Amino acid sequence: MEKWSGKEAVVLMAKAPVAGRVKTRLCPPLDPRESARLYTCMLGDTAAEMSALTGVRRYLFLDPPESVHSLRPPPFSAFESFPQRGRDLGDRMRDGAATAFRRGARRVVIVGADCPSLSAGTVRRAFRELSGGASVVFGPSADGGYYLIGLSSPDDRLFRGIRWSTAEVLRNAAARCRILSAPFSFLPPERDVDSGEDLLALREWAKTHARPACPRTRGWITGFFGPEGDGFPGSRGRTPGPPRGSGSRRGG
């Protein structure tokens, strides 16, 4: 059994990969089955990458609640599973963090399953920032939100009153930290995959970055675009999708 220091925990917020319930903003250019398959790949790769963190307790919070035991084989076997609880994303993240702190963690990092460029090294850096005096650490995403938030203590005020479906999420969260006099820091920006524009960016990222490995997602990219694909395959009806910031955030 892996030894756990008891000081650090990572919380992975995810959805059961069911067609029509995940990554709906990717339809079009994808159809519901394609978007669910992509999400399955990203979720599996994220879980595998987080499994590489040694000495860290790992929690998987799933939505809907009845799906909590639906992901059992590796890499998910490295996680303790819980149902997501709460009315909105803020409530669900707050509950996930509170669970980790309640079970003994002193530093908690919350991540989602839709940022293939998220590495175990980035999470380690977040823990170092928290150990070095930051109360909160943010990983900025391209759409104005964040792909990661790290906490040195539970504080409900960081998750309440935030408009999660807007491009002002990170700005508002940072402003909240200033109001609370909570020292915070930023990690390098990354990109979630929420739109057709993000899919094209993901394809280019995979060409130029070898790490993290994310083999499932890279396999999906090759299968969907082809080895040398320059645009969306298939009919002319495939379009990049709605502008960024127009849909839901995090939790899957």
Secondary structure, DSSP 8 states (H G I E B T S, - for coil): -----SSEEEEEEEE---TTTS-GGGTTTS-HHHHHHHHHHHHHHHHHHHHT-TT-EEEEEEESGGGTTS--STTGGGSEEEE--SSSHHHHHHHHHHHHHHTT-SEEEEE-SS-TT--HHHHHHHHHHHHTT-SEEEEEBTTSSEEEEEESS--GGGTSS--TTSTTHHHHHHHHHHHTT--EEE---B----SHHHHHHHHHHHHH---S--HHHHHHHHHHH-TT--S--S-TT----S-TTSS--S--
